[in-house]
Amino acid sequence: MSKIFKLDQPDYSSEYQVICICSSLQDYRLSWHLNILFKLDLAKSEDFEYIARKTNQSIKSSLYLFSDNKTLLDYQMISNRNPGGFLMPEQKQVDYFFLIRGLYDLQKTKAMEDKIRNIPNVMTAYIADFSKLKDINNILSDLELHLMKILSEKKKKDVKKFEKKDHLGKN
């Protein structure tokens, strides 16, 4: 008799707040508005590739990142609507997810939501209910792995630059 083991699913509901954004804006335009509104520095990152568990289909989503070292908050904007389909198919009306990771006051998130709604060409924005986002924990888990990969590659590049600079300095 074989046993089936199930891994516990991580629960990110206490770490993340998610604002769903419905907008006709291109990703770079929306990130520009968010940067201006909230004094952020969201920057385009390597696209996030997610393999949908049900369809085994690869979906690439544009990704913008900013880490605020003062407040210890991470901001991520990720597209839901992509040429290959939707990151979260049950949320087809959502164009972008604006993620805030860290200890953040719900009142501030509500204020951000209100400000986002006032961006030109944003139809609506609302705070997501984690219980209604089916694959959110899988997606956030994969997103964290993606971010660790990006940081690892950045560190490797920085080390190579340092070694090259150090080597040149010894001549």
C-alpha positions as CSV (number, residue, x, y, z in Angstrom):
1,M,0.0,0.0,0.0
2,S,1.5,3.3,-1.1
3,K,1.0,6.5,0.9
4,I,0.4,9.8,-0.6
5,F,2.1,12.7,1.1
6,K,0.9,16.2,0.7
7,L,3.1,19.2,1.5
8,D,1.6,21.9,3.6
9,Q,0.7,24.9,1.5
10,P,2.4,28.1,2.7
11,D,-0.1,30.8,3.8
12,Y,1.0,34.2,2.7
13,S,-2.1,36.0,3.9
14,S,-0.3,37.6,6.9
15,E,2.7,38.7,4.8
16,Y,1.1,40.2,1.7
17,Q,-1.7,42.6,0.9
18,V,-2.9,42.5,-2.6
19,I,-4.6,45.3,-4.5
20,C,-6.3,44.2,-7.7
21,I,-6.3,46.8,-10.5
22,C,-8.5,46.9,-13.6
23,S,-6.9,49.3,-16.1
24,S,-6.3,49.7,-19.8
25,L,-2.9,51.2,-19.1
26,Q,0.3,49.5,-20.3
27,D,2.4,48.1,-17.4
28,Y,5.1,50.7,-17.7
29,R,2.5,53.6,-17.5
30,L,0.8,52.1,-14.5
31,S,4.1,51.6,-12.7
32,W,5.0,55.2,-13.5
33,H,1.7,56.4,-11.9
34,L,2.3,54.2,-8.8
35,N,5.8,55.6,-8.5
36,I,4.6,59.2,-8.6
37,L,1.7,58.6,-6.3
38,F,3.5,56.7,-3.6
39,K,7.1,57.9,-4.0
40,L,8.2,54.4,-5.1
41,D,10.8,53.3,-7.5
42,L,9.2,50.3,-9.2
43,A,11.5,49.0,-11.9
44,K,10.9,46.5,-14.6
45,S,12.4,43.1,-13.7
46,E,12.8,39.8,-15.5
47,D,9.3,38.5,-16.4
48,F,7.8,36.1,-13.9
49,E,7.2,32.7,-15.5
50,Y,4.5,30.6,-13.8
51,I,3.4,27.1,-14.8
52,A,-0.3,26.8,-14.2
53,R,-0.9,23.7,-12.1
54,K,-4.2,22.6,-13.8
55,T,-3.2,23.2,-17.5
56,N,0.6,22.8,-17.1
57,Q,0.7,25.9,-19.3
58,S,3.6,28.4,-19.0
59,I,2.5,32.0,-18.4
60,K,4.9,34.9,-18.4
61,S,3.8,38.0,-16.5
62,S,5.5,41.4,-16.5
63,L,6.9,42.2,-13.1
64,Y,8.0,45.5,-11.5
65,L,9.8,45.5,-8.2
66,F,10.8,48.0,-5.4
67,S,12.2,47.3,-2.0
68,D,12.0,50.1,0.5
69,N,14.8,49.7,3.0
70,K,13.5,52.4,5.3
71,T,10.0,50.8,5.8
72,L,11.1,47.2,5.1
73,L,8.3,46.8,2.6
74,D,8.5,45.2,-0.8
75,Y,6.3,46.4,-3.6
76,Q,5.6,44.2,-6.6
77,M,3.3,44.9,-9.6
78,I,2.5,41.9,-11.7
79,S,0.3,41.5,-14.8
80,N,-2.6,39.1,-14.8
81,R,-3.5,39.4,-18.5
82,N,-0.8,37.9,-20.7
83,P,-0.6,36.6,-24.3
84,G,-0.5,33.0,-23.0
85,G,-3.6,33.5,-20.8
86,F,-4.2,34.7,-17.2
87,L,-1.9,34.3,-14.2
88,M,-5.1,33.9,-12.2
89,P,-7.9,32.7,-14.6
90,E,-10.6,33.1,-11.9
91,Q,-9.7,36.9,-11.8
92,K,-10.1,37.6,-15.5
93,Q,-11.4,41.2,-14.8
94,V,-8.1,42.0,-13.1
95,D,-5.3,43.4,-15.2
96,Y,-2.6,43.9,-12.5
97,F,-1.9,42.8,-9.0
98,F,-0.1,45.3,-6.8
99,L,1.5,43.4,-3.9
100,I,2.7,44.9,-0.7
101,R,4.9,42.5,1.4
102,G,5.7,43.3,5.0
103,L,3.9,44.7,8.0
104,Y,1.6,47.2,6.5
105,D,-1.5,48.9,8.1
106,L,-4.8,48.0,6.4
107,Q,-5.9,51.6,6.7
108,K,-2.9,52.7,4.6
109,T,-3.7,50.0,2.1
110,K,-7.3,51.3,1.8
111,A,-5.9,54.8,1.3
112,M,-3.6,53.5,-1.5
113,E,-6.6,51.7,-3.1
114,D,-8.5,55.0,-3.2
115,K,-5.6,56.8,-4.7
116,I,-5.1,54.1,-7.4
117,R,-8.8,54.4,-8.4
118,N,-8.2,58.0,-9.2
119,I,-5.4,57.3,-11.7
120,P,-6.6,58.1,-15.3
121,N,-7.6,54.9,-17.2
122,V,-8.0,52.9,-14.0
123,M,-11.5,51.6,-14.0
124,T,-11.3,50.2,-10.4
125,A,-9.0,48.9,-7.7
126,Y,-9.9,46.9,-4.7
127,I,-8.2,45.0,-1.9
128,A,-8.2,41.3,-2.7
129,D,-9.7,38.7,-0.3
130,F,-7.1,36.0,-0.1
131,S,-9.7,33.3,0.4
132,K,-11.1,34.1,-3.1
133,L,-7.7,33.9,-4.9
134,K,-7.4,30.2,-5.5
135,D,-3.8,29.8,-6.5
136,I,-2.4,32.9,-4.8
137,N,-0.3,30.9,-2.3
138,N,1.3,28.8,-5.1
139,I,1.9,31.9,-7.2
140,L,3.5,33.8,-4.3
141,S,5.7,30.8,-3.4
142,D,6.9,30.6,-7.1
143,L,7.3,34.4,-7.1
144,E,9.6,34.3,-4.1
145,L,11.7,31.6,-5.8
146,H,11.9,33.8,-8.9
147,L,13.0,36.8,-6.8
148,M,15.7,34.7,-5.0
149,K,17.0,33.6,-8.4
150,I,17.1,37.3,-9.6
151,L,19.0,38.3,-6.4
152,S,21.4,35.4,-6.8
153,E,22.2,36.4,-10.4
154,K,22.6,40.0,-9.3
155,K,25.1,39.0,-6.6
156,K,27.1,36.9,-9.0
157,K,27.3,39.9,-11.4
158,D,28.4,42.2,-8.6
159,V,31.1,39.7,-7.5
160,K,32.4,39.4,-11.1
161,K,32.5,43.2,-11.3
162,F,34.3,43.5,-8.0
163,E,36.8,40.7,-9.0
164,K,37.4,42.4,-12.4
165,K,37.9,45.8,-10.7
166,D,40.1,44.3,-8.1
167,H,42.2,42.4,-10.7
168,L,42.6,45.6,-12.8
169,G,43.6,47.6,-9.7
170,K,46.5,45.2,-9.0
171,N,48.2,45.8,-12.3
